[in-house]
């Protein structure tokens, strides 16, 4: 039977020692993970991994310490993440975590498993901003979830290996909750591929017309920095459930020539609508279109008349 989640550790006989309880229950957590349903294969049955140091591959996790990781928008790693049996494991409430290093074009491989009914995710090109209080607001997500045992109703775009809330998996290549799965994520310029257990599940082009249309009708439509970073950290999500990650390795790829990603599609403002002292400084290549999100307005933006709300330079649109 799977262990009690450590979020509720204050209910355990009134004890208030999160670190001690985390260490005690960690073994129980791992034991619960290792109970693979009959017919699912061995828990260690994952695809062979590239060896560190070969072909440019390097470890993001050494299997022994939490070196190289910290909390999202934090300077240290939360107590809720610990090393258990060679895996970076969410053992209690701690929040999302990110790699110390930042990456632009790369291949990432990760072995992972989640608790029955669990939910988590792997993020890439994570850029940290004060306005984005949670990691999902800023970065694309490779979804991790118990497709068959999750207690809620899942949309196709919320299933394992999906481009979360945008594109559903092309097929089901999952192993059961509690068993190890193997993920590969390829990010090269605008091109992204999600692989699971050796099978290509989803591929897409960031910032394409098709991608922009999907974002416009998704939960990300009100988050202007979502997936706009060219370079960022690798992120692991704390969604409130136990999850473990091991063999986290990355290989950086050569830079790919490409245009900068716009914060929104560029559009000039007609000169007749420019009614400010900045008029001479605002040109078609420096202006973004109307920005209809008052909560994001900044005092240094130029107020305009007519159908235009603001003149926003690329620097202000970060």
Secondary structure by P-SEA (a helix, b strand, c coil): cccccccccccccccccaaaaaaaaaaaaaaaaacccccccccccccccccccccccccccccccccccccccccccccccccccccccccccccbbbbccccccbbbbbbbcccccccccccccbbbbcccccccccccccccccccccccccccccccccccccccccccccccccbbbbbbbbbcccbbbbbccccccbbbbcccaaaaaaaaaccccccccccccccbbbbbbcccbbbbbccbbbbbccbbbbccccccccccccccccccccccccccccccccccccccccccbbbbcccccccccccccc
